[in-house]
Amino acid sequence: MPVNESEERLLNFTKKTFLSMWSHSNIFYKKGKEFCDVMVVFGNDVIIMSDKLINYNIEIDEKIAWNRWYKSAIESSIKQLNGAYNHINSYPDNLYTDAQATEPFSMELPHSDEICIHLIAIANGCSDACYRKYGRYGLNIDTACTGKDTLLTIGIPTRKFVHIFNDSSLDKIFTCLDTTRDFIDYIQARENLLTTSDNHIKIYGEEELLAAWMLSQPGNAPFHMPYELFRTADDIYHIGPGLWEQYNSDENQRIRQETRQNSYTIDNLIDHIHTEYENQSLIIGQDESINYHERAFRLLASESRLGRQLISIPLIEVAQEDPGFFWANIVESNDFPGLLYLWLIYPEIPEDVSDDIVLNILFSQLSKYLLVAQSKFRDMKIIFGACLPNIQSSRKDRLFIVNDASHWNEEMQKLAIEYEKNEDILANITSTKNFSIRA
């Protein structure tokens, strides 16, 4: 359990952004020795976080206060993170979920030649001091800075790169980038900017870089590092000030936030699946390991906020249709071409129909729809099928099947043609772009 308010806030943010299946706290590497505060394992990406809450003494000389706080909040976090980095590379099997080191960490870690480790130090306690000094809450960043040489300014660690955020910056990042993909894309681009650029870079608060990143996505375009928004003077890139205010006053940003509210339907769906697994109430695959389910539902969780918005629109459309019929919709992922989602909404079912009969019907229907979809769209690589209740349905059963679309033979093709012709399954669908029909 979190031991202070700062760690509790971090855990809540990570549970929201990375969802319960991928966010883990209280990990130990041996008896009584904490590995980190939070670890996220998501495909080949592993995020290791260290959280320190250290009081910043504004009553004493500012240089002394900064040096003391830096040593306790930043240097100690970097030391812990470097230790965690070395341990996970050398002893990946020696991680535990209890302080006695008797319960092995169950999530499968990436292979050593595929793993991508991101280290994040959350150094809390300095936000007010930053505001008093500079009129903004985030720490300054200067790639020419070494250690704690410059007041309330961080440079680039000399060993493995460590992202350093204070509480104010982290709150803004998690608010703006609340999906795993969006978060990882940002910190990877951030690391590339700060470590591979030949230019001297000054950032006037983390929120300025974050705002530049957010402003780089007009409409449905992908995020990118917008060098065109960076001022240059004396061979130095200056990021901010003023970008954070520009971002928050941008009308497009407000509209985008409103239009993406439906995308949280996908977040809720993923968390529901994980809850059912933990409660041992999955319809299919309850006897499979958590790693089996994680690989399947990582498909959904890998979608960006924009991606979730686009795949949620056809889902919500059919979920609100006439509850007297099956309804189907398909949509190809915007983020991952070749990944097709098939949403099958089942009608209201009489109460006297047994659970076993209902589940057999749902499984049969979803299997048929997946087969026809695979037949009609042979260029798809993976098809994620979900059979879900109409919003007016009293039943809440959910069924999920993920098909490897590369597996195909003549018998499957023959069945698919029969289902489409005789049962009118997906008969009028010719495109993978948001197309819904009554089933």
Secondary structure, DSSP 8 states (H G I E B T S, - for coil): ---SHHHHHHHHHHHHHH-TTTEEEEEEEETTEEEEEEEEEETTEEEEEEEEE----TTS-HHHHHHHHIIIIIIHHHHHHHHHHHHHHH-TT--BSSTTS-SB--S----TTT-EEEEEEEEES-HHHHHHHHSSSS-EEETT--TT-STTEE---SSS-EEEE-HHHHHHHHHH--SHHHHHHHHHHHHHHHHH-SSEEEESSHHHHHHHHHHT--TT------GGGSEEETTEEEE-SSHHHHHHT-HHHHHHHHHTGGGHHHHHHHHHHHHHHHTT--SS-TTS-HHHHHHHHHHHHTS-HHHHHHHHHHHHHHHTS-TTS-EEEEEE-SSSTTEEEEEEEE----TTS-HHHHHHHHHHHHHHHHHHHHHH-TT-SEEEEEEEE-TT-S----EEEEEETT---HHHHHHHHHHHHHH-TTTT---SSSEEEE-
